[in-house]
Amino acid sequence: MRVFRLALAATVAAQAVTPALAFERCRVTDPTGTPLNVRDLNLKIVGTLDNGMIVDIRRDGTDPHGKAWAYVAKPDGDPIGWVYREFISCF
């Protein structure tokens, strides 16, 4: 878990230097039927998102196991946190 946290933190640091030109608009599509967990950099669950909710990807990264993560915000710009990228579908 510590390696994941460090890798995710390094990804955030590297991407925070380059401002995004456009945000990717996505919908939460968690196939498990439960709300999608939202995490902070310490992997602590800080909230959940319901299926169908619209979010914008602000940053993305990959953990040491090759799994993709996305830092999302509400469409109004309010930051939310990190979610497993496979559980959001972008349009």
CORUR-V390551 format. One record per run of one state. SS is the DSSP state (helix for helix, strand for strand, loop for the rest). FROM is the first residue (numbers start at 1). LEN is the number of residues. If there is no record, write none. Layout:
BEGIN
SS&FROM&LEN + SS&FROM&LEN
END
This chain:
BEGIN
loop&1&1 + helix&2&15 + loop&17&7 + strand&24&5 + loop&29&7 + strand&36&4 + loop&40&5 + strand&45&5 + loop&50&4 + strand&54&9 + loop&63&5 + strand&68&6 + loop&74&5 + strand&79&6 + helix&85&3 + strand&88&3 + loop&91&1
END
